[in-house]
Amino acid sequence: MNRPNLWSEGREILFEDNHLLVINKPAGILVQGDATGDEPLSKKAAEYLRFKYKKPGEAFVGVCHRIDRPVSGIVILAKTSKALSRLNEMFRDDKIHKTYWALTGKPPIPESGTLIHWLVKDTVRNVTKAYPTAHGQGLRSELKYELLGPAGNRYLLQVNPVTGRPHQIRTQLATGLNTPIVGDVKYGFIAPLPDVSIALHARQLQLQHPVTKEALTFTAPLPDAPHWDAARAFYQEA
């Protein structure tokens, strides 16, 4: 059986044990399958595990959270049903600390703060709208942000979502601060990036291991893309 052309340890594979597989997802890959029929991260992970452990059948891979297709960064997959059920509960109860890096075309004003909106997802158009007060079926959504500094001709923000809603960071930055993410034309940025990604990266996750209870911190290197080059200077500062 030929080794599938998937990932290398330390770059895409950030961590693996009996219960977890932590991946630095490249932009452009779905986490879980959808109507497009494109191969998702979950299927690639199952193939990786099947090859690595020479499994005769398909490996178990459980999806407990997602990041958007054009977004890069950390995704935790469960290798056991026990880990999956506990991770689902942890994400649902907001017990996992998430840190994202985002590039914007202008600095936020103020430079740090908390954004609270009620988000309504339009599933037909696949866009989310943010309202400043309680609105119909809107879900209360909260994030904290701070400007880390200029990164070339862009600005690097660190974002810590308190809740986890579809397109939350994208729509809250665009609506609440008028700072759409670089490349995110869906939420108001002027032009797409050449690789059709957006400059949003799931940089770090902190959590308690769902089975061993060990404190874990995972940090994902930035993608090898020119628009992120100036942000690498912040590695030691953030």
C-alpha positions, 0 to 999 in steps of 0.5 A: 500500500502506497503512503498517501500524500497527506501530512508531515508530523510537526507541520500538519500533524501537531499532536497524536495519541490514542484519542486525539489527532490534532491537525494544522489544516491548510486553507481550502479544505473542508473539515467535514463533507458537504454538498460539493462532494470534495474530500474533507479533512475527516476523510483525509485523516481516516486515510492517514490513520488507516495507512499509518496503523495498517488498518484493514477497515476505515479508521474512526475519525470524529469531528467535534468542531469546524473552521471554515473552508478558506480558514487555516489552522488547528482542528482537533479530531477524535480517534475514539467515541469516548473522546468525541462525546467529551470534546463535543461537550467541551466545545458546547460548554465553551471550555476550550480557549481558542486564539485566532490571528487575523489580518485586516486592511486597517487597524481596529478602533479601539485597538482592543475590546470585546464585541457582542452581537446576535448572529443570524445564519442565512443557510441558503446564501451561507452568510451570517448577519450580526445584530447589536441587540437581541434579534429573533433567532439570533445567537448571542456571540462574544469575542475579545480582540486586540491589535498586535501591531502592523504587519507590512501594509496590514494589521495583525489582530489576535482574536479570542472567541468566547462562543463558537458560531458560524462565521463569527469572527468574520462577521463580528470584525466586519460589522463591529469594527468595520475591519473585514479580514484580508481576502474575505470578500463575502464580508466586505474586503475589497479583493480576494487573495490569490489562493482564495483563502482568507487571512484568518488562522486558528493559531492556538487551542488550550484545553484539558485532555478529554480522557487523561485530563492533562492540560494541553496547548496546541500552536499552529505555524502560519501557512506558507503564504506571502500575505502571512510573511510579515506576521511571522515577526510576532511569533515570539511576542504573542 
